[in-house]
């Protein structure tokens, strides 16, 4: 009997104490052959030391250990990929569960993939337990550089942070460094850069919340309900 392991478990017939070695039901040679086949299949699954077989336990354990060692040895400020999502012609997109106790700070990147249906701001709101924070807890400080070269600044409190832009001319990008979204008892901060919004070519923002809510997600939406397309990436910032 060839071994079925590891696709499924083998079923063996144990001889009784009264069975002869040349028993028709369980021949002695067959018992040895079946056992040998099963042991060989088990060894192949576990793998020899320093196995190069990617499906073996030895290879997988060594690979995971190496990855953990690399992560633990990451210097302060190193970025660790957390998650990503793609949005195509949507008015809003949310990423839940991306902020945890694993990291204090995060980098969120928006990479535009297509022109939007209408030019206006792409706005950011935080989420907690799949519920979007829509209260006026977003304190915004934004510096604009207009297409004519003039610089201006504005401060306002609203139900969102300005993140980037949606443009009918082509795909646009943005990023935000988000401080302490999941740290208990502290407000959440944000430093961001966007490629234009509402007629301005670029903007730099330094924002904060007035809320100490622990946020575990983020929502992006088109300011006027138009659609936009982009890939979003979330990275945790390792501090040790």
Protein Blocks (a to p, Z undefined) as FASTA:
>chain_A
ZZfbfkbccddddddfkbcfklfklgfklmmmmmmmmmmmmmmmnopahiabfkbmklmm
mmmmmmmmmmmmpcehiacdfbdcddehiabdcdehkacfkbmbdcdddddfbdcfbdcd
ddddddeehiacfbffbccddddddfkopacddddddfbdcfbdcdfkbccddddddehk
lbghiacddddddebeehiabdcdddddfbfbdcfbdcdddfklpacddddddddddfZZ
